[in-house]
Amino acid sequence: MEMYENILETLGNTPLVKLGRFHSGPATLAGKVEYFNPGGSVKDRIGIAMIEDAEKAGLLKPGGTIVEPTSGNTGVGLAMAANLRGYRLICACPDKIPKEKVALLEAMGATVLPCPTNVEADDPRSYYKVAERIRDEEGAFLPNQYRNQGNPEAHYRTTGPEIWRQTDGKVTHWVVGVGTGGTISGVAKYLKERNPRVHVAGVDTVGSIYAYYHEHRELPPAEQIHQYLIDGIGEDFMPSTVWWDYIDEIVTIDDKTAYRATLELARRESVFTGSSGGAAAAGARQVAQRLGADGLVVTLFPDSGERYLSKLNKDWMGEKGLLD
């Protein structure tokens, strides 16, 4: 009888798909499609990993409460594990996340607290600080994907080995969006340990800090940090889950390029991802275009565009100036 004990046992081993219509060569560009995970995103990998680490360390007791600042996907990953293990989950979310993600979190049983996006990270109203306040007031466990080293380590244990195996060790470039930094960092460490010549490029957004920090090793001036429309990547503070020793380059992609690439992927490859996946693909294509036939560039699509349908449409994109 072929039967899984629970849905989390289906996690990982997501497909790697060649993107020969999006990028016509001579280098090969491929995308790891993470919406094949049971909760529909790459964050499923870290949700269960951070909970299991907390249980082993005695930080999370039976029947306890988990609180996390999240733009949605990590919340879903945590909700899956929390439901199976009997925990309550509270998600502090930026108010710019699509309504689809809020509805999904609530359907999974999480309590969602919308928080203003246009405030500093250390403002008590920010979703980071709201989560910390609940941790302190209610004694909840705060996994904190921005600080928890179990985040990149989960990708070192799972995503990295999968990519190495799926490419027969021939991957030459790993190019992916940088949000918390966990995905790029854990995979980069694994790949570089197998082949130090693997080139790692992070994809950042205009208005975020990562490109400036990579060049100057300090945060940019405040006036260079501003809001952007891409969901899920970029940041206005420095998470400790970014392992800079393994990152060789940062490619910056603006909102319009990211959203157009998102629609191009859907219409040319039938791969429907969110705007962060579109940004990653656009950055990976830029890298692939400078390579010869021996180049094998791997990127990653964190989730499905179905979670962003209120944004991935001509009315919203036209209103935001993303279409000609």
C-alpha positions as semicolon CSV with decimal commas, in nm:
position;residue;x (nm);y (nm);z (nm)
1;M;0,000;0,000;0,000
2;E;0,139;0,339;-0,100
3;M;0,023;0,592;0,156
4;Y;0,185;0,883;0,338
5;E;0,146;0,918;0,713
6;N;0,072;1,289;0,673
7;I;0,090;1,562;0,408
8;L;0,432;1,688;0,518
9;E;0,589;1,362;0,403
10;T;0,529;1,479;0,046
11;L;0,759;1,779;0,100
12;G;1,053;1,840;-0,132
13;N;1,187;1,677;-0,448
14;T;1,014;1,946;-0,653
15;P;1,071;1,939;-1,030
16;L;1,344;2,124;-1,217
17;V;1,206;2,256;-1,547
18;K;1,404;2,384;-1,847
19;L;1,301;2,736;-1,955
20;G;1,395;2,714;-2,322
21;R;1,119;2,948;-2,440
22;F;1,186;3,215;-2,179
23;H;1,560;3,201;-2,255
24;S;1,669;3,071;-2,595
25;G;2,030;2,990;-2,516
26;P;2,309;2,900;-2,573
27;A;2,331;2,852;-2,196
28;T;2,062;2,642;-2,029
29;L;1,823;2,811;-1,784
30;A;1,609;2,597;-1,552
31;G;1,369;2,673;-1,269
32;K;1,294;2,469;-0,958
33;V;0,916;2,484;-0,920
34;E;0,843;2,503;-0,548
35;Y;0,467;2,532;-0,573
36;F;0,469;2,152;-0,604
37;N;0,527;2,142;-0,228
38;P;0,219;2,043;-0,023
39;G;0,159;2,395;0,107
40;G;0,235;2,550;-0,229
41;S;0,565;2,725;-0,159
42;V;0,933;2,694;-0,081
43;K;0,858;2,804;0,277
44;D;0,706;2,466;0,356
45;R;1,064;2,346;0,390
46;I;1,150;2,586;0,672
47;G;0,815;2,577;0,855
48;I;0,850;2,220;0,975
49;A;1,228;2,255;1,019
50;M;1,199;2,552;1,258
51;I;0,923;2,383;1,459
52;E;1,117;2,058;1,492
53;D;1,428;2,248;1,603
54;A;1,223;2,432;1,866
55;E;1,072;2,109;1,996
56;K;1,414;1,948;2,030
57;A;1,544;2,254;2,216
58;G;1,246;2,257;2,452
59;L;1,133;2,600;2,330
60;L;0,791;2,482;2,211
61;K;0,567;2,290;2,449
62;P;0,258;2,080;2,365
63;G;-0,043;2,302;2,299
64;G;0,175;2,612;2,275
65;T;0,140;2,923;2,061
66;I;0,361;3,018;1,766
67;V;0,383;3,376;1,638
68;E;0,571;3,479;1,324
69;P;0,615;3,793;1,112
70;T;0,547;3,672;0,757
71;S;0,437;3,790;0,416
72;G;0,228;3,474;0,394
73;N;0,416;3,172;0,269
74;T;0,614;3,100;0,585
75;G;0,289;3,134;0,773
76;V;0,131;2,863;0,559
77;G;0,432;2,636;0,611
78;L;0,411;2,691;0,986
79;A;0,033;2,641;0,984
80;M;0,064;2,300;0,824
81;A;0,307;2,179;1,088
82;A;0,120;2,355;1,371
83;N;-0,210;2,192;1,278
84;L;-0,058;1,845;1,268
85;R;0,118;1,895;1,602
86;G;-0,151;2,083;1,793
87;Y;-0,011;2,436;1,812
88;R;-0,190;2,771;1,778
89;L;-0,046;3,009;1,516
90;I;-0,056;3,389;1,499
91;C;0,080;3,562;1,187
92;A;0,177;3,930;1,185
93;C;0,163;4,029;0,818
94;P;0,244;4,345;0,619
95;D;-0,076;4,502;0,491
96;K;0,048;4,493;0,131
97;I;0,024;4,115;0,099
98;P;-0,248;3,992;-0,139
99;K;-0,589;3,914;0,006
100;E;-0,551;3,560;-0,127
101;K;-0,272;3,492;0,121
102;V;-0,472;3,634;0,412
103;A;-0,768;3,414;0,320
104;L;-0,542;3,110;0,289
105;L;-0,382;3,166;0,630
106;E;-0,721;3,207;0,793
107;A;-0,853;2,897;0,617
108;M;-0,558;2,707;0,764
109;G;-0,662;2,822;1,111
110;A;-0,406;3,099;1,168
111;T;-0,491;3,431;1,332
112;V;-0,379;3,709;1,094
113;L;-0,279;4,054;1,223
114;P;-0,234;4,310;0,940
115;C;0,041;4,564;1,011
116;P;0,135;4,884;0,822
117;T;0,402;4,841;0,557
118;N;0,512;5,205;0,538
119;V;0,689;5,210;0,876
120;E;1,047;5,136;0,979
121;A;1,136;4,782;1,083
122;D;1,192;4,896;1,443
123;D;0,861;5,084;1,461
124;P;0,633;4,917;1,721
125;R;0,361;4,895;1,455
126;S;0,578;4,695;1,211
127;Y;0,496;4,330;1,168
128;Y;0,834;4,237;1,314
129;K;0,773;4,429;1,636
130;V;0,409;4,321;1,665
131;A;0,525;3,958;1,659
132;E;0,786;4,032;1,927
133;R;0,523;4,200;2,147
134;I;0,296;3,896;2,125
135;R;0,592;3,671;2,207
136;D;0,664;3,875;2,519
137;E;0,301;3,920;2,631
138;E;0,172;3,569;2,564
139;G;0,487;3,362;2,603
140;A;0,456;3,247;2,243
141;F;0,739;3,088;2,049
142;L;0,877;3,316;1,775
143;P;1,064;3,111;1,510
144;N;1,184;3,435;1,340
145;Q;1,275;3,325;0,990
146;Y;1,500;3,635;0,962
147;R;1,728;3,518;1,246
148;N;1,667;3,144;1,275
149;Q;1,962;2,956;1,127
150;G;1,732;2,659;1,077
151;N;1,602;2,853;0,777
152;P;1,915;2,835;0,556
153;E;2,012;2,502;0,710
154;A;1,686;2,348;0,586
155;H;1,786;2,441;0,231
156;Y;2,139;2,311;0,288
157;R;1,987;1,976;0,384
158;T;1,716;1,953;0,118
159;T;1,701;2,205;-0,168
160;G;2,075;2,211;-0,236
161;P;2,116;1,833;-0,261
162;E;1,807;1,812;-0,482
163;I;1,950;2,065;-0,729
164;W;2,289;1,894;-0,733
165;R;2,125;1,557;-0,803
166;Q;1,880;1,691;-1,062
167;T;2,161;1,855;-1,263
168;D;2,403;1,562;-1,223
169;G;2,638;1,808;-1,055
170;K;2,660;2,021;-1,372
171;V;2,497;2,336;-1,233
172;T;2,727;2,634;-1,295
173;H;2,516;2,923;-1,161
174;W;2,261;2,952;-0,880
175;V;2,050;3,268;-0,920
176;V;1,756;3,334;-0,688
177;G;1,568;3,611;-0,508
178;V;1,688;3,726;-0,166
179;G;1,417;3,774;0,096
180;T;1,518;3,629;0,432
181;G;1,827;3,494;0,253
182;G;1,763;3,138;0,364
183;T;1,704;2,984;0,022
184;I;2,001;3,139;-0,154
185;S;2,237;3,083;0,139
186;G;2,168;2,720;0,227
187;V;2,171;2,607;-0,136
188;A;2,482;2,815;-0,213
189;K;2,677;2,659;0,072
190;Y;2,587;2,308;-0,041
191;L;2,668;2,369;-0,407
192;K;2,997;2,546;-0,338
193;E;3,109;2,264;-0,111
194;R;3,063;2,029;-0,406
195;N;3,205;2,267;-0,665
196;P;3,365;2,596;-0,550
197;R;3,333;2,731;-0,906
198;V;2,952;2,749;-0,885
199;H;2,863;3,118;-0,918
200;V;2,591;3,247;-0,685
201;A;2,387;3,556;-0,768
202;G;2,112;3,700;-0,552
203;V;1,823;3,892;-0,707
204;D;1,726;4,212;-0,525
205;T;1,468;4,485;-0,585
206;V;1,502;4,860;-0,637
207;G;1,445;5,017;-0,295
208;S;1,592;4,724;-0,101
209;I;1,927;4,708;0,080
210;Y;2,098;4,397;-0,053
211;A;2,266;4,528;-0,369
212;Y;2,414;4,827;-0,186
213;Y;2,524;4,613;0,109
214;H;2,696;4,359;-0,115
215;E;2,902;4,636;-0,273
216;H;2,976;4,850;0,033
217;R;2,927;4,612;0,329
218;E;2,707;4,865;0,500
219;L;2,343;4,965;0,483
220;P;2,248;5,223;0,220
221;P;2,149;5,583;0,307
222;A;1,789;5,605;0,425
223;E;1,678;5,793;0,115
224;Q;1,772;5,494;-0,103
225;I;1,540;5,259;0,089
226;H;1,180;5,280;-0,027
227;Q;0,867;5,079;-0,103
228;Y;0,844;4,848;-0,404
229;L;0,568;4,632;-0,552
230;I;0,742;4,293;-0,578
231;D;0,624;4,055;-0,306
232;G;0,857;3,836;-0,104
233;I;1,210;3,958;-0,180
234;G;1,416;4,259;-0,078
235;E;1,442;4,400;0,273
236;D;1,496;4,722;0,469
237;F;1,712;4,562;0,741
238;M;1,979;4,293;0,741
239;P;1,866;3,942;0,840
240;S;2,130;3,717;0,992
241;T;2,005;3,435;0,768
242;V;2,191;3,583;0,470
243;W;2,524;3,399;0,447
244;W;2,725;3,656;0,252
245;D;3,036;3,438;0,230
246;Y;2,858;3,225;-0,031
247;I;2,709;3,506;-0,247
248;D;2,919;3,633;-0,537
249;E;2,690;3,889;-0,699
250;I;2,363;4,080;-0,661
251;V;2,142;4,150;-0,963
252;T;1,882;4,426;-0,923
253;I;1,542;4,390;-1,092
254;D;1,279;4,666;-1,090
255;D;0,905;4,619;-1,046
256;K;0,812;4,648;-1,412
257;T;1,074;4,395;-1,524
258;A;0,966;4,149;-1,255
259;Y;0,595;4,165;-1,330
260;R;0,647;4,143;-1,705
261;A;0,873;3,840;-1,660
262;T;0,603;3,683;-1,440
263;L;0,348;3,709;-1,720
264;E;0,603;3,601;-1,981
265;L;0,675;3,283;-1,785
266;A;0,304;3,206;-1,765
267;R;0,240;3,265;-2,134
268;R;0,558;3,115;-2,281
269;E;0,643;2,836;-2,035
270;S;0,304;2,778;-1,865
271;V;0,484;2,832;-1,533
272;F;0,268;3,060;-1,321
273;T;0,461;3,203;-1,028
274;G;0,447;3,520;-0,820
275;S;0,634;3,844;-0,879
276;S;0,936;3,730;-0,677
277;G;0,962;3,430;-0,908
278;G;0,935;3,663;-1,205
279;A;1,216;3,878;-1,063
280;A;1,432;3,569;-1,006
281;A;1,373;3,450;-1,361
282;A;1,454;3,792;-1,506
283;G;1,778;3,806;-1,306
284;A;1,870;3,450;-1,398
285;R;1,811;3,526;-1,766
286;Q;2,046;3,825;-1,744
287;V;2,313;3,594;-1,603
288;A;2,244;3,322;-1,861
289;Q;2,271;3,568;-2,150
290;R;2,639;3,625;-2,078
291;L;2,725;3,253;-2,077
292;G;2,814;2,998;-2,341
293;A;2,673;2,655;-2,408
294;D;2,842;2,504;-2,102
295;G;2,644;2,730;-1,868
296;L;2,366;2,574;-1,659
297;V;2,179;2,839;-1,462
298;V;1,930;2,728;-1,197
299;T;1,673;2,961;-1,042
300;L;1,376;2,893;-0,815
301;F;1,007;2,983;-0,824
302;P;0,899;3,022;-0,460
303;D;0,523;2,988;-0,506
304;S;0,227;3,003;-0,743
305;G;0,084;3,311;-0,908
306;E;-0,258;3,196;-0,790
307;R;-0,172;3,359;-0,457
308;Y;-0,145;3,697;-0,631
309;L;-0,439;3,704;-0,871
310;S;-0,562;4,030;-0,720
311;K;-0,233;4,181;-0,844
312;L;-0,147;3,973;-1,151
313;N;-0,418;4,124;-1,367
314;K;-0,430;4,407;-1,619
315;D;-0,634;4,642;-1,398
316;W;-0,399;4,638;-1,098
317;M;-0,083;4,629;-1,309
318;G;-0,211;4,912;-1,528
319;E;-0,297;5,122;-1,224
320;K;0,058;5,072;-1,089
321;G;0,220;5,166;-1,422
322;L;0,358;4,819;-1,489
323;L;0,210;4,794;-1,839
324;D;0,266;5,013;-2,146
